Structures are given as structure tokens and as C-alpha cells.
Amino acid sequence: MNFKNCRSVLVTGASRGLGLQIVESLATGGFSPGKIIATVRNPATAQRLQELAEAHPNIYIITLDVVSQESIDKAAEEVGQLLQEEGLNCLINNAGINVVADFQTVTAEMMVENFRTNSVAPLMITKAFLPLLKHAASRGGAGSAGGMGIHRAAIINITSLLGSVELYWGERANTFKWYPYRTSKSALNMVTRCMAVDLESEGILCMALHPGWVRTDMGGQEAPLSPEESISSILSVMGELTEKDSGSFLHYTGEPLPW
């Protein structure tokens, strides 16, 4: 419900999977923010997203290739023109890829490819949209007396517990030997922690959120959670975030995860 107090949300990677489900749940859940900005690499092929935008006039589709700095800068300019003096309340860095490779098959190129999308892109996107986040933070939020949260300015990095160094041990050591993906999510977690420290003085919350193992193209059909179940939970967690959660790494249930 706290998304009603959020004037604008931007979601990267919104053409399918979790990103698309975030947009759909926000638009249809009865607690929709003022503007939902859905970014995709190729809007022409995002049929379901186009259908949602036709049905819900507060959805705005913006072209964004997260590994292109030129595209990032252009998208930030377009979003700035759309939001004007409001600024951006909530940036959800959701776009990600999984380059599957174990110790025997991994290459330098695979590592760089996964890092570019999962670790570097959220940092560069946040830097590009920072003026809009700062503007929103300076305005405060509906019904708030300061504080941090999606009502003011927040950066949510969608990460994975597979990026937890502490959890990858013991019986877990023989599962998901994905060098590129797991290390890229560990790096994203550190990026999140660093940004939380640097942006605290601006009143901008930054945290990392694990959406669970979800039945998507990336998660596979054996995953226990449906997209609807995952997104319902993480939107509830996002809506309750306060300054105590800045710099945190949370499970989709809201429980803290070890780094």
C-alpha cells in the first residue's frame, strides 16, 4: 500500500520475468504509484508490456540497453523530461543475466559479460539517474517527516542469495557452480553497500533484495515460487523499507541474509 505514496517507480528489464511482473503487479494491485516507468532494450518485441501500457495510462515504456552508456544517458534524459520537478522516487535495478559456467568451462569473456550486466550496469544506471533521485529526496514524501523509503528516494538492487559468500559452503558447495553469475551478484552486493554509504547524506536509501528462486526463463520451471508470489512479497518488503534498511541484504520474506 505504501506505493500509493510513491509518485514514480522505474523498473529495468521489464519486458519479461520479474521485471514484467513488478510492472503488472504495481499497475493492477490497487496501490499503483503515480508513474510506472518500464525500461526495455527493445520495446517493439515487449508485447505483454505494450498491452499493459495500453490498459494502464500510468505505465511509460522507455528504451534502455543497460550495457550501453549512450542508451543509459538517453533514457535518463527522457525520464527527466517525463518526471520534471517531481524527481524519481524508486529505482529498481532488476535487469540481469545468467551466464552459466563452472570452473572447467568459464572464460574471461563470460565473467566480463555477466559482470557488465549484473554489477556494472546498476551502478552506471544509478549514477545517471542520481540527479532525479536527489530531487525526489529533497522534496520529501507524502505523509512523511523525512526518513528514508520509497515515498522519498530509494534504490532497490535485485540480487540473489547465490551471491552470498557465507552461504556458499558445506552442503551448498556442490550446487549451482555458476562462476560468472554468482560472483557478479556478490559484486552487486558490494556496489549496493558502497552506494548506501555514499548516498545516505542525500536521504537516498539503497539496499539489495533477493526475490527467491522463481519460475522464470532464468530461474527455470523447477523453481518453487511463481512470479506473482515472489513479487507480491518483495513489493511488501519494499513498501516497508526505512532508514534502518539502507545498506541491507534482504530475503524476499524480509529476513536479513548473510553477505
PyMOL commands that set and color helices and strands:
alter all, ss='L'
color gray80, all
select helices_A, chain A and resi 2-5+17-28+43-45+47-55+69-86+108-139+161-163+170-174+179-202+227-240+243-245
alter helices_A, ss='H'
color red, helices_A
select strands_A, chain A and resi 8-11+35-40+59-63+90-93+154-158+205-209+249-250
alter strands_A, ss='S'
color yellow, strands_A
deselect
rebuild
show_as cartoon
